[in-house]
Amino acid sequence: MGTAPKTNRGTARRKTLLRSAEKVIGEKGFASASIAEITRDAETALGTFYIYFASKEQVFRELVVEMGTLTRRVMTDAVTGAPDRLEAERRGLLAFLRFVAERPSLYRIVEQARFVDPEAYRDYFSRFAQAYRDQLLRAEQSGEIRPGDAEVRAWALMGIAKNLGDRFVLWEERDDLDAIADAAFDMIRDGLSP
């Protein structure tokens, strides 16, 4: 069973293994990636992996959780200070697309979780949707957006971002993310305006 590091060196080694797992699993897929490849990429002994992680499944799940934590942080930072919910939507969408462009392997891992670890996949999106729904409810109550089903809206808006990330970042790697976010935001704005 993997254990938490007790030293700074151990913490650094564990982070290195996580980044290598992100790279190897994100590029090769969970089924094709091996612990040997992860440790080779991390330039560490195979046995070192088991000091920090019990299995490939454990490191995979941890990467899914990390993606959720990082995505929420990026989105929160992006929308902080937005003058209203509509501007927060534009900023958040662009920040999400940029994050996917910066960490495509981590994003691919979340997509693989649908089949590798369905519980982690569902938890990832459910936690995000719950916070999103709450933000939309507050915006509705303050008159920033028109009334509607905040739960459905949260999932629909997440679907827009997810599919744009797939199409314009993972599949094609376009550089004009601002233009893509603006085009999608035009539709979002017109659908949510009070």
C-alpha positions in Angstrom: 0.0 0.0 0.0 1.4 3.4 -0.9 2.2 5.9 1.8 2.5 9.6 2.1 6.0 11.0 1.9 7.7 12.0 5.2 10.5 14.1 3.7 10.8 16.9 1.2 12.8 14.6 -1.0 10.0 12.0 -0.8 7.4 14.7 -1.6 9.4 15.7 -4.7 9.8 12.1 -5.8 6.1 11.4 -5.5 5.3 14.6 -7.6 7.8 13.4 -10.2 6.0 10.0 -10.3 2.6 11.8 -10.7 3.9 13.9 -13.5 5.3 10.9 -15.3 2.1 9.0 -14.8 0.2 11.9 -16.2 2.5 11.9 -19.3 2.6 8.2 -19.9 -1.1 7.4 -19.2 -2.2 10.5 -21.0 -0.2 9.6 -24.1 -0.6 5.8 -24.2 -3.9 5.3 -22.4 -4.4 3.5 -19.1 -4.5 -0.1 -20.4 -1.3 0.4 -22.5 0.7 2.3 -19.9 2.9 0.3 -17.5 4.3 1.1 -14.1 7.7 0.3 -15.6 7.2 3.1 -18.2 6.1 5.5 -15.6 9.2 4.9 -13.4 11.4 5.0 -16.4 10.1 8.4 -17.4 10.5 9.5 -13.7 14.1 8.2 -13.8 13.5 6.1 -10.6 13.5 2.5 -9.7 10.4 0.4 -10.2 10.1 -0.4 -6.5 10.0 3.3 -5.7 6.6 3.5 -7.3 5.1 1.2 -4.6 6.5 3.3 -1.8 4.0 6.0 -2.8 1.2 4.2 -4.7 -0.4 0.8 -4.2 -1.2 0.4 -7.9 -1.6 2.0 -11.3 -5.3 2.4 -10.5 -4.5 4.4 -7.4 -2.2 6.8 -9.3 -4.8 7.1 -12.0 -7.6 8.0 -9.6 -5.3 10.5 -7.9 -4.7 12.2 -11.3 -8.5 12.5 -11.9 -8.9 14.1 -8.5 -6.0 16.4 -9.2 -7.5 17.5 -12.5 -10.7 18.4 -10.7 -8.9 20.4 -8.1 -6.8 22.2 -10.6 -9.7 22.9 -13.0 -11.8 24.4 -10.2 -8.8 26.5 -9.0 -8.2 27.8 -12.6 -11.8 28.5 -13.1 -12.2 30.3 -9.8 -9.1 32.4 -10.5 -10.4 33.3 -13.9 -13.8 34.4 -12.9 -12.8 36.2 -9.7 -13.5 39.9 -10.2 -15.8 39.4 -13.2 -18.5 42.2 -13.1 -21.3 39.7 -13.7 -22.2 36.1 -14.4 -22.1 36.5 -18.2 -18.6 37.8 -18.1 -17.7 35.0 -15.7 -19.0 32.5 -18.2 -16.7 34.0 -21.0 -13.7 34.1 -18.7 -14.3 30.7 -17.4 -14.7 29.1 -20.8 -11.5 30.6 -22.1 -9.6 29.6 -18.9 -10.8 26.1 -19.3 -9.7 25.8 -22.9 -6.3 27.3 -22.1 -5.9 24.8 -19.2 -6.7 21.9 -21.5 -4.1 23.2 -23.9 -1.5 23.4 -21.1 -2.3 19.9 -19.6 -3.7 17.8 -22.4 -2.5 14.5 -20.9 -4.3 15.2 -17.6 -7.5 16.1 -19.5 -7.2 12.8 -21.5 -6.9 10.9 -18.2 -10.3 12.3 -17.1 -11.8 11.2 -20.3 -10.4 7.7 -19.8 -11.9 7.6 -16.3 -15.3 7.0 -17.9 -14.1 3.5 -18.6 -11.3 2.9 -16.2 -12.9 4.3 -13.0 -16.5 5.3 -13.7 -17.0 6.4 -10.0 -14.1 8.8 -10.2 -15.4 10.1 -13.6 -18.9 10.7 -12.2 -17.5 12.3 -9.0 -15.3 14.6 -11.1 -18.2 16.0 -13.1 -20.8 15.9 -10.3 -18.6 18.0 -7.9 -18.0 20.5 -10.6 -21.7 20.7 -11.6 -22.8 21.2 -8.0 -20.6 24.3 -7.6 -21.5 25.5 -11.0 -25.2 25.1 -10.2 -24.9 27.1 -7.0 -23.1 30.0 -8.9 -25.9 30.0 -11.5 -28.6 30.1 -8.8 -26.9 33.1 -7.2 -26.7 34.8 -10.5 -30.4 34.1 -11.2 -31.4 35.4 -7.7 -29.5 38.7 -8.3 -31.1 39.1 -11.8 -27.9 38.6 -13.7 -29.4 35.8 -15.8 -32.9 34.9 -16.5 -34.7 32.2 -14.5 -34.2 28.6 -15.5 -33.2 25.1 -14.2 -29.7 25.7 -12.8 -28.9 22.0 -12.7 -29.6 21.5 -16.4 -27.8 24.7 -17.3 -24.7 23.7 -15.3 -24.4 20.4 -17.1 -25.2 22.0 -20.5 -22.5 24.6 -20.0 -20.0 22.0 -18.9 -20.8 20.0 -22.0 -20.1 23.0 -24.2 -16.7 23.5 -22.6 -15.8 19.8 -22.7 -16.7 19.4 -26.3 -14.9 22.5 -27.3 -11.8 21.2 -25.5 -12.0 18.0 -27.4 -12.5 19.5 -30.8 -10.3 22.6 -30.7 -7.6 21.6 -28.3 -7.1 17.9 -28.3 -8.1 17.0 -31.8 -6.8 20.0 -33.7 -4.7 22.1 -31.3 -5.9 25.5 -32.5 -4.1 28.6 -31.4 -7.2 31.0 -31.6 -8.8 29.9 -28.3 -9.9 33.5 -27.7 -12.0 33.4 -30.9 -13.4 30.0 -30.1 -14.4 31.1 -26.6 -15.9 34.3 -28.0 -18.0 32.4 -30.6 -19.3 30.0 -28.0 -19.9 32.8 -25.5 -22.1 34.6 -28.1 -24.5 31.7 -27.9 -24.2 31.4 -24.2 -24.8 35.1 -23.6 -27.9 35.2 -25.8 -29.3 32.1 -24.1 -28.7 33.4 -20.6 -29.3 37.2 -20.8 -32.0 38.5 -18.5 
